[in-house]
Amino acid sequence: MDEREYGKMYELESSHWWFRGGHEILLGFFKRLPAEDRRKILDVGCGTGGLLARLGEYGSPYGIDFSPAAIGYCRKRGLTKLVRGTAEAMPFQDGTFDVITAVDVFYHRNIRDDETVLRELARTLKKGGRLFLREPALMFLYGPHDESMHGKTRYNAAEIRELLASCGLVIERLSYLNFLLFPLILVYRLFKKLSGIKSESDVRRVNPVLNTVFYLVLKLEGWLLMRFDLPVGSSILCIAKKP
């Protein structure tokens, strides 16, 4: 990811509708786990630490990221349980963690082999532990934002299902996200792609009213997700268990 993107994420992660709403959807599932099943947590690709800080409300979280800039921003948040390293070879013993979160990790170009990374995550999970995986969805949405974020691909449900099966993890939930905003996201992404706009991310300040409206839409979507899976969206969420 471009270095300047880390600065923007650090500045906006606690207030921008995308980050706030996305984190709360994931945490909505997370807090349904019994306390004893989420004591020790690892956030892989922790970035600037917005989610990692929230995970501290539910257990003892550790963060790992390959970027020194990302680790630096995590430290600015007061986070201390941090490791600079890669997801392919993590310095943790087998069966260390109750829960592992990985948000927009496999998507990045520096991840050369998805299966290798997933096997490493599975290795460090305890038996009965859970993986919370969220990735950008649907390759036809790929555009300037993905280029700026050094994204290599976007996934569909079948690809995620196949990847998890190859590593022996059992899927408990698999759903698309950002379903309610999908028509708007689709039009916006296609406009940027067809208009030839240079590579730039979508991470920027938005109008406060729109920011509130979009956040409330994601809150509603989180309520829906507690009840059923969604058929399409710009992201995909998978919750899997290590048998």
Backbone bond lengths (Angstrom), bond angles and torsions (degrees), N, CA, C in turn:
res aa  C-N    CA-C-N  psi(-1)  N-CA   C-N-CA  omega(-1)  CA-C   N-CA-C  phi
1 M - - - 1.460 - - 1.521 108.96 -
2 D 1.334 117.80 141.21 1.456 121.09 177.80 1.527 110.05 -57.33
3 E 1.351 115.64 140.03 1.462 120.20 -176.53 1.529 111.99 -57.49
4 R 1.344 116.90 -37.98 1.468 118.73 -177.76 1.531 111.97 -64.31
5 E 1.336 116.54 -23.79 1.463 119.16 179.92 1.527 111.65 -67.70
6 Y 1.331 116.85 -31.55 1.460 119.09 177.98 1.524 110.80 -62.91
7 G 1.337 116.21 -41.09 1.458 120.09 178.54 1.516 112.23 -62.55
8 K 1.331 116.46 -41.70 1.466 120.42 178.76 1.529 110.66 -66.13
9 M 1.325 116.39 -41.73 1.464 119.49 178.87 1.524 111.20 -62.06
10 Y 1.319 116.27 -44.95 1.461 120.19 -179.28 1.527 110.80 -59.34
11 E 1.311 116.08 -40.29 1.461 121.15 -177.69 1.530 112.32 -71.17
12 L 1.337 117.20 -35.34 1.460 120.76 -169.39 1.529 114.99 -106.92
13 E 1.326 117.45 -11.01 1.466 119.74 -168.71 1.531 113.67 -60.86
14 S 1.305 117.61 -29.46 1.469 119.35 -177.85 1.525 113.44 -88.51
15 S 1.340 117.86 -9.47 1.466 119.92 -175.29 1.520 114.29 -124.83
16 H 1.315 118.82 -25.68 1.466 121.80 -175.90 1.528 109.95 -71.02
17 W 1.326 116.24 136.62 1.470 121.22 -175.80 1.519 112.84 -56.10
18 W 1.341 117.02 -37.23 1.466 120.44 -176.78 1.526 111.08 -63.61
19 F 1.331 116.07 -48.07 1.458 119.99 -178.51 1.530 111.09 -71.87
20 R 1.328 117.15 -48.29 1.469 120.14 -178.50 1.525 111.26 -59.29
21 G 1.329 115.54 -51.16 1.461 119.35 -178.07 1.510 112.66 -64.75
22 G 1.343 116.69 -42.26 1.457 120.66 179.63 1.514 112.52 -63.40
23 H 1.336 116.08 -43.29 1.460 119.55 178.72 1.525 111.01 -63.84
24 E 1.321 116.95 -41.09 1.461 119.59 -176.96 1.527 112.21 -69.67
25 I 1.330 116.88 -32.28 1.465 119.08 174.66 1.526 110.05 -63.12
26 L 1.328 116.35 -47.97 1.462 119.95 179.70 1.529 110.77 -62.65
27 L 1.330 116.63 -44.36 1.461 120.13 -178.50 1.524 112.00 -68.30
28 G 1.334 117.09 -25.26 1.456 120.03 175.45 1.518 111.86 -59.84
29 F 1.340 116.18 -40.08 1.465 120.48 175.02 1.526 110.57 -74.13
30 F 1.320 115.39 -39.82 1.453 121.51 -174.21 1.527 111.41 -60.37
31 K 1.327 116.80 -45.67 1.464 119.45 -174.63 1.522 112.97 -74.38
32 R 1.322 117.25 -7.13 1.470 119.80 174.88 1.528 111.45 -78.73
33 L 1.331 116.72 -14.06 1.460 119.76 176.79 1.524 109.57 -71.39
34 P 1.326 118.45 143.06 1.465 120.33 172.93 1.529 110.32 -57.30
35 A 1.322 116.85 146.64 1.463 121.02 -176.37 1.524 112.04 -55.13
36 E 1.332 116.85 -36.43 1.472 119.74 -178.54 1.525 112.38 -70.77
37 D 1.335 117.65 -13.71 1.464 121.26 179.95 1.524 112.98 -97.58
38 R 1.338 116.97 7.17 1.463 119.43 -179.71 1.534 111.57 -142.71
39 R 1.320 115.52 32.65 1.462 119.30 -177.36 1.529 111.66 -69.74
40 K 1.333 116.33 -47.68 1.464 120.52 -175.64 1.525 108.52 -114.74
41 I 1.329 116.08 120.73 1.460 122.93 -169.57 1.522 109.51 -124.38
42 L 1.329 116.04 143.35 1.465 121.59 172.82 1.522 108.70 -124.62
43 D 1.334 115.84 126.94 1.464 121.50 173.42 1.523 107.54 -103.02
44 V 1.321 115.88 107.43 1.470 121.78 -178.25 1.525 108.78 -86.15
45 G 1.343 115.98 132.65 1.456 119.56 -174.14 1.517 109.85 66.67
46 C 1.337 115.63 51.72 1.469 120.94 -169.77 1.517 113.68 -69.83
47 G 1.338 118.16 -11.03 1.458 120.38 177.01 1.513 111.97 57.88
48 T 1.328 116.68 -134.31 1.463 120.43 -176.59 1.524 113.18 -87.49
49 G 1.333 117.21 4.23 1.458 120.68 168.15 1.511 117.42 92.95
50 G 1.335 118.44 9.64 1.461 119.67 -179.92 1.513 113.05 -61.45
51 L 1.326 117.05 -49.22 1.462 120.63 177.87 1.519 110.89 -70.23
52 L 1.315 117.10 -40.39 1.463 121.36 -179.36 1.527 110.73 -56.65
53 A 1.320 116.99 -41.94 1.463 120.70 178.78 1.528 111.04 -63.54
54 R 1.328 117.18 -40.89 1.465 120.76 179.17 1.530 111.40 -67.07
55 L 1.327 117.01 -35.20 1.461 120.29 179.80 1.525 111.67 -62.77
56 G 1.328 116.51 -24.79 1.454 120.71 178.04 1.516 113.51 -63.49
57 E 1.342 117.45 -15.31 1.463 121.34 176.70 1.529 111.53 -74.20
58 Y 1.341 116.79 -14.92 1.465 120.40 -170.90 1.525 114.04 -122.67
59 G 1.316 117.87 -10.72 1.451 120.23 -178.69 1.514 110.01 -175.85
60 S 1.329 115.43 -160.08 1.461 121.56 179.66 1.529 108.54 -106.49
61 P 1.349 117.86 99.83 1.457 120.18 -172.96 1.530 113.78 -94.41
62 Y 1.320 114.40 142.11 1.457 123.18 171.51 1.525 107.65 -115.69
63 G 1.333 116.46 149.91 1.453 120.52 178.26 1.511 111.50 -124.38
64 I 1.331 116.25 143.36 1.458 121.37 175.09 1.525 108.64 -133.24
65 D 1.328 116.47 135.71 1.460 122.16 177.30 1.523 107.73 -153.46
66 F 1.341 115.66 147.16 1.466 119.65 -178.93 1.519 112.04 -81.16
67 S 1.335 118.31 -15.54 1.461 122.28 -173.71 1.525 111.72 -90.88
68 P 1.341 118.03 123.60 1.467 119.27 175.50 1.525 112.15 -63.68
69 A 1.345 117.12 -30.98 1.468 120.00 177.59 1.525 110.31 -64.06
70 A 1.334 116.41 -43.59 1.464 120.41 179.26 1.526 110.96 -61.65
71 I 1.321 116.67 -46.19 1.465 120.45 179.48 1.525 110.24 -61.13
72 G 1.332 116.40 -38.61 1.462 120.58 178.25 1.518 112.39 -61.11
73 Y 1.328 116.64 -43.17 1.466 119.83 178.26 1.526 111.31 -67.20
74 C 1.328 117.63 -36.03 1.470 120.17 175.53 1.524 110.79 -60.21
75 R 1.314 116.37 -42.09 1.464 120.20 179.50 1.530 110.80 -64.46
76 K 1.327 117.05 -35.12 1.468 120.39 177.18 1.524 111.24 -62.97
77 R 1.323 117.30 -26.04 1.472 121.24 175.99 1.530 112.01 -80.46
78 G 1.319 116.53 -4.54 1.455 119.87 -178.15 1.514 113.84 89.52
79 L 1.339 117.17 9.13 1.462 121.32 178.82 1.526 109.54 -80.39
80 T 1.316 116.71 140.91 1.465 120.24 -173.87 1.527 114.31 -125.20
81 K 1.323 118.26 -25.64 1.471 120.67 -177.30 1.521 108.95 -84.57
82 L 1.324 115.10 76.10 1.459 122.06 -170.19 1.517 110.87 -128.00
83 V 1.318 115.14 144.49 1.461 121.99 176.56 1.516 107.94 -132.80
84 R 1.324 116.15 131.53 1.456 119.01 170.72 1.524 107.21 -91.16
85 G 1.323 116.17 117.65 1.455 120.61 -177.57 1.506 111.00 -174.07
86 T 1.316 115.85 -179.41 1.461 121.39 -177.82 1.524 110.42 -106.29
87 A 1.314 114.88 155.06 1.463 120.22 179.45 1.520 111.91 -72.76
88 E 1.336 117.65 -18.15 1.468 120.82 -179.64 1.521 113.01 -73.04
89 A 1.329 117.04 -28.03 1.471 120.39 -177.18 1.527 108.23 -146.77
90 M 1.317 116.70 85.08 1.461 120.92 -175.28 1.527 110.82 -88.88
91 P 1.327 117.31 142.47 1.466 121.26 -175.71 1.531 112.92 -84.29
92 F 1.325 116.10 50.90 1.465 121.03 179.33 1.523 109.38 -126.39
93 Q 1.327 115.91 148.34 1.454 120.61 179.29 1.525 110.77 -72.68
94 D 1.324 115.32 160.73 1.461 120.52 176.42 1.536 109.78 -56.98
95 G 1.324 115.58 140.64 1.457 120.54 173.56 1.513 115.20 64.38
96 T 1.330 117.11 36.35 1.464 120.57 -176.81 1.523 113.32 -80.94
97 F 1.331 117.55 -37.80 1.467 120.71 -166.26 1.528 113.45 -111.76
98 D 1.336 114.28 144.74 1.467 120.84 173.65 1.528 111.10 -77.10
99 V 1.326 115.84 -37.09 1.463 121.92 -177.84 1.521 109.17 -140.13
100 I 1.328 115.71 139.51 1.464 121.87 171.37 1.522 107.97 -123.47
101 T 1.329 115.95 131.60 1.462 121.28 173.26 1.526 108.56 -109.45
102 A 1.318 115.55 140.84 1.471 121.45 177.62 1.527 107.18 -142.39
103 V 1.316 116.49 104.95 1.464 122.53 -176.70 1.526 109.29 -110.03
104 D 1.321 116.08 118.09 1.472 122.40 178.81 1.531 111.36 55.00
105 V 1.322 116.51 43.79 1.466 121.98 -178.84 1.525 111.39 -96.61
106 F 1.314 117.98 -54.82 1.468 121.94 -176.86 1.527 111.56 -63.13
107 Y 1.291 115.91 -25.84 1.459 125.30 179.72 1.529 113.48 -58.58
108 H 1.328 117.92 -29.03 1.462 120.93 -170.57 1.525 113.33 -80.52
109 R 1.331 114.96 148.89 1.464 121.77 -176.00 1.522 112.72 -63.53
110 N 1.336 117.25 -27.25 1.461 118.33 -178.84 1.529 112.04 -70.98
111 I 1.337 117.50 -12.84 1.465 121.33 173.26 1.522 107.29 -88.79
112 R 1.319 115.75 102.04 1.470 119.97 -173.56 1.523 113.00 -84.70
113 D 1.315 117.21 -28.13 1.465 120.75 -177.40 1.526 108.67 -136.99
114 D 1.318 116.16 104.66 1.466 120.62 -176.71 1.522 112.35 -58.92
115 E 1.328 116.55 -40.73 1.464 119.79 -175.93 1.521 111.31 -66.52
116 T 1.332 117.17 -38.42 1.464 120.76 177.64 1.524 110.81 -60.19
117 V 1.319 116.11 -44.63 1.466 120.56 -179.56 1.524 110.66 -66.68
118 L 1.316 117.22 -43.64 1.461 119.55 -178.84 1.523 111.27 -64.11
119 R 1.321 117.26 -37.76 1.468 119.89 176.91 1.528 110.80 -64.40
120 E 1.330 116.53 -34.75 1.458 119.98 177.70 1.533 110.77 -68.39
121 L 1.315 117.03 -39.70 1.463 119.80 175.83 1.525 110.46 -63.70
122 A 1.330 116.48 -43.98 1.465 120.55 179.19 1.528 111.05 -62.50
123 R 1.326 117.06 -37.21 1.468 121.34 179.74 1.524 111.35 -60.04
124 T 1.325 116.77 -41.05 1.463 119.89 -174.59 1.529 113.06 -86.65
125 L 1.330 117.25 -6.02 1.464 121.17 173.89 1.526 110.57 -78.61
126 K 1.323 116.36 141.93 1.456 120.20 170.43 1.526 109.79 -68.87
127 K 1.323 116.55 157.88 1.455 120.12 171.48 1.531 108.35 -60.93
128 G 1.325 115.88 128.36 1.462 120.37 -175.13 1.512 113.75 87.17
129 G 1.344 116.37 -3.40 1.461 120.85 178.44 1.521 111.84 -74.86
130 R 1.320 115.45 164.41 1.461 120.03 -175.38 1.522 112.59 -122.74
131 L 1.322 113.38 146.02 1.463 122.52 174.07 1.524 108.60 -109.00
132 F 1.324 115.88 127.58 1.465 122.57 172.34 1.526 107.16 -105.92
133 L 1.295 115.76 111.19 1.466 122.05 -174.53 1.528 109.45 -117.61
134 R 1.327 117.32 126.71 1.467 120.88 174.01 1.520 108.90 -130.97
135 E 1.343 115.59 131.13 1.461 120.93 -177.45 1.533 110.30 -138.41
136 P 1.340 117.42 155.36 1.462 120.60 171.85 1.530 110.29 -61.71
137 A 1.321 116.27 144.22 1.463 120.84 -174.11 1.523 111.98 -117.86
138 L 1.327 114.06 151.98 1.466 125.33 168.75 1.533 112.77 69.82
139 M 1.327 114.04 106.02 1.457 121.21 -172.67 1.525 113.16 -63.30
140 F 1.330 118.41 -25.15 1.467 118.47 -179.71 1.532 112.04 -70.19
141 L 1.343 117.29 -9.33 1.460 121.25 174.30 1.527 112.41 -88.36
142 Y 1.328 117.30 -5.49 1.468 120.96 -177.78 1.526 109.68 -60.36
143 G 1.340 116.32 134.16 1.458 119.22 -177.67 1.517 112.57 -164.95
144 P 1.340 117.68 -156.83 1.465 122.01 -175.71 1.525 114.28 -55.70
145 H 1.331 117.25 -37.99 1.467 119.27 178.56 1.525 110.64 -60.24
146 D 1.314 116.87 -44.11 1.469 120.86 -178.94 1.523 111.30 -65.06
147 E 1.326 116.76 -38.44 1.465 120.26 177.15 1.523 110.19 -61.28
148 S 1.320 116.42 -45.10 1.455 120.82 -179.40 1.523 111.90 -63.62
149 M 1.326 116.29 -33.16 1.460 121.11 -179.38 1.529 112.54 -88.08
150 H 1.340 116.87 5.51 1.467 123.12 -178.17 1.523 111.15 58.71
151 G 1.322 115.69 39.65 1.458 120.47 177.41 1.513 111.49 -81.11
152 K 1.328 116.47 139.14 1.465 120.24 -178.42 1.521 112.27 -97.60
153 T 1.333 117.40 -26.69 1.461 120.04 -176.95 1.520 109.18 -163.70
154 R 1.313 115.78 173.16 1.458 123.15 170.09 1.529 106.65 -129.26
155 Y 1.313 117.59 149.06 1.458 121.74 -167.58 1.528 112.01 -107.38
156 N 1.338 115.12 158.41 1.460 120.09 168.40 1.530 108.65 -117.35
157 A 1.319 115.94 172.65 1.466 120.33 -174.30 1.521 112.08 -61.74
158 A 1.332 117.28 -38.88 1.462 120.43 -179.07 1.524 110.99 -63.54
159 E 1.324 117.43 -39.62 1.467 120.96 179.81 1.525 111.14 -66.64
160 I 1.316 117.18 -42.20 1.464 120.39 178.09 1.525 110.62 -65.09
161 R 1.320 116.59 -41.53 1.465 120.57 179.34 1.533 110.54 -61.37
162 E 1.319 116.68 -44.08 1.467 121.09 -179.72 1.523 111.10 -65.53
163 L 1.335 116.63 -41.28 1.459 120.96 -180.00 1.524 111.12 -62.59
164 L 1.315 117.44 -45.88 1.467 121.00 -179.52 1.520 111.40 -65.42
165 A 1.332 116.82 -39.27 1.464 120.55 -179.91 1.525 111.06 -64.12
166 S 1.332 117.01 -34.97 1.467 120.95 -178.05 1.523 112.30 -66.62
167 C 1.329 116.73 -18.99 1.460 120.55 -177.56 1.522 113.14 -111.84
168 G 1.328 116.57 9.89 1.456 120.65 173.24 1.513 115.92 76.09
169 L 1.332 117.49 14.81 1.461 120.41 176.91 1.528 110.03 -90.84
170 V 1.313 116.05 143.54 1.468 121.57 -175.82 1.526 109.47 -100.01
171 I 1.319 116.59 120.74 1.461 121.11 -177.82 1.529 110.33 -75.26
172 E 1.332 115.29 127.62 1.467 121.50 175.22 1.527 111.76 -100.37
173 R 1.328 116.83 -37.69 1.467 121.64 175.35 1.526 108.87 -141.07
174 L 1.323 115.52 140.95 1.466 121.22 175.62 1.519 106.93 -145.99
175 S 1.322 116.44 112.33 1.461 120.52 -175.34 1.520 110.43 -146.45
176 Y 1.308 115.00 149.07 1.459 119.80 168.96 1.525 108.92 -75.20
177 L 1.342 115.86 156.16 1.459 123.47 178.02 1.525 109.74 -123.39
178 N 1.319 116.07 164.46 1.467 122.70 -178.44 1.525 110.86 62.53
179 F 1.324 114.38 39.32 1.462 121.91 178.65 1.533 111.63 -68.95
180 L 1.322 117.36 -45.13 1.461 120.87 -175.86 1.527 112.04 -66.69
181 L 1.322 116.62 -31.78 1.465 120.88 179.57 1.524 112.46 -95.19
182 F 1.331 116.80 2.70 1.465 119.65 -173.14 1.529 113.53 -58.58
183 P 1.343 120.79 -44.55 1.475 118.71 179.21 1.529 112.60 -57.57
184 L 1.326 116.86 -41.40 1.461 121.01 178.96 1.525 111.18 -66.79
185 I 1.335 116.45 -43.66 1.463 120.75 178.82 1.523 110.62 -62.72
186 L 1.324 117.05 -41.84 1.465 121.49 179.92 1.524 110.98 -60.57
187 V 1.322 117.35 -49.01 1.470 120.84 -179.77 1.522 110.56 -62.11
188 Y 1.330 116.72 -43.42 1.467 121.24 -179.30 1.522 111.54 -63.16
189 R 1.328 116.45 -45.78 1.464 120.28 -178.75 1.529 111.43 -65.84
190 L 1.319 117.31 -43.19 1.463 120.37 179.94 1.524 111.06 -65.84
191 F 1.328 117.23 -37.71 1.466 120.54 177.03 1.522 110.50 -61.17
192 K 1.335 117.25 -46.36 1.459 120.51 -179.77 1.521 111.37 -63.33
193 K 1.329 115.87 -40.06 1.462 119.81 -179.17 1.528 111.32 -66.80
194 L 1.318 116.97 -45.97 1.462 121.22 -175.43 1.522 112.82 -76.25
195 S 1.327 117.50 -24.40 1.462 120.44 -178.50 1.518 112.88 -84.48
196 G 1.339 116.75 -5.83 1.462 120.23 176.94 1.513 114.18 72.82
197 I 1.332 117.38 24.24 1.462 120.74 177.57 1.523 109.49 -62.51
198 K 1.325 116.00 137.88 1.463 120.47 -177.93 1.523 110.66 -63.78
199 S 1.325 114.27 163.97 1.465 119.64 -178.61 1.528 110.81 -61.87
200 E 1.297 116.31 115.65 1.458 122.12 174.72 1.517 108.14 -152.85
201 S 1.318 116.01 148.34 1.458 119.17 -177.26 1.525 110.55 -81.45
202 D 1.324 114.79 165.51 1.461 121.10 177.25 1.527 111.65 -90.87
203 V 1.337 116.81 5.08 1.460 120.94 -178.72 1.526 108.79 -82.39
204 R 1.304 116.22 103.89 1.461 122.25 179.13 1.528 108.26 -160.94
205 R 1.315 115.32 163.43 1.463 119.12 176.55 1.522 110.12 -64.65
206 V 1.321 116.05 142.83 1.456 120.81 176.96 1.525 108.86 -122.00
207 N 1.311 115.54 164.58 1.456 121.40 177.51 1.533 109.83 -51.66
208 P 1.339 118.51 132.39 1.468 120.46 -176.38 1.527 114.11 -56.11
209 V 1.330 116.89 -36.65 1.465 119.47 179.25 1.523 110.34 -66.75
210 L 1.344 116.35 -46.72 1.462 120.00 178.06 1.520 110.75 -62.78
211 N 1.327 116.23 -38.90 1.460 120.29 179.58 1.529 110.50 -58.93
212 T 1.322 116.60 -42.98 1.462 121.03 179.15 1.524 111.46 -68.07
213 V 1.329 116.61 -43.54 1.465 120.74 -179.19 1.524 110.78 -61.88
214 F 1.340 117.00 -48.41 1.465 120.33 -178.68 1.529 111.01 -64.33
215 Y 1.324 116.53 -37.01 1.466 119.99 177.50 1.531 110.71 -63.13
216 L 1.322 116.97 -43.00 1.464 120.58 179.29 1.524 111.56 -66.20
217 V 1.334 116.70 -33.86 1.466 120.07 175.34 1.525 109.94 -62.31
218 L 1.339 116.64 -42.99 1.463 119.32 178.41 1.530 111.39 -67.67
219 K 1.321 117.60 -33.37 1.468 119.89 174.68 1.530 110.48 -61.34
220 L 1.335 116.28 -43.02 1.463 120.48 177.10 1.520 110.36 -62.99
221 E 1.328 116.18 -41.53 1.460 119.21 179.58 1.524 111.00 -63.76
222 G 1.321 116.62 -37.97 1.456 119.69 176.16 1.519 111.96 -59.34
223 W 1.328 116.94 -39.45 1.468 121.65 176.78 1.525 110.39 -63.15
224 L 1.337 116.64 -42.88 1.462 120.60 178.65 1.527 111.31 -63.45
225 L 1.334 116.30 -40.13 1.463 120.65 -177.34 1.523 112.75 -66.28
226 M 1.305 117.25 -24.24 1.456 119.80 175.49 1.525 111.38 -67.68
227 R 1.337 116.28 -13.62 1.458 121.54 -173.67 1.523 114.10 -113.83
228 F 1.332 117.90 -33.16 1.468 119.79 179.31 1.523 110.45 -161.65
229 D 1.341 114.92 161.82 1.461 121.42 177.82 1.523 110.03 -76.91
230 L 1.322 115.79 154.43 1.459 122.07 -179.14 1.525 110.05 -105.78
231 P 1.333 118.46 142.00 1.467 121.84 -168.47 1.518 116.02 -80.46
232 V 1.323 118.45 -18.49 1.464 120.86 -177.35 1.522 107.93 -159.38
233 G 1.328 116.45 157.62 1.460 120.79 179.31 1.511 110.17 172.27
234 S 1.317 116.23 173.54 1.464 120.31 -176.97 1.525 113.00 -87.47
235 S 1.332 117.11 -7.39 1.465 122.22 174.95 1.521 108.61 -134.51
236 I 1.322 115.44 168.27 1.459 119.98 178.96 1.526 108.79 -137.03
237 L 1.323 116.39 136.78 1.458 122.76 -178.95 1.518 109.69 -116.99
238 C 1.323 115.39 133.03 1.460 120.84 175.86 1.524 108.88 -130.23
239 I 1.313 115.91 132.28 1.461 122.10 172.03 1.520 106.80 -115.96
240 A 1.325 116.58 120.69 1.463 121.31 -174.96 1.526 109.94 -130.06
241 K 1.330 115.27 152.43 1.462 121.99 -176.91 1.516 110.33 -118.07
242 K 1.338 115.14 142.05 1.461 120.42 175.09 1.526 108.35 -87.15
243 P 1.325 117.96 116.00 1.474 120.03 -175.90 1.534 112.13 -69.82
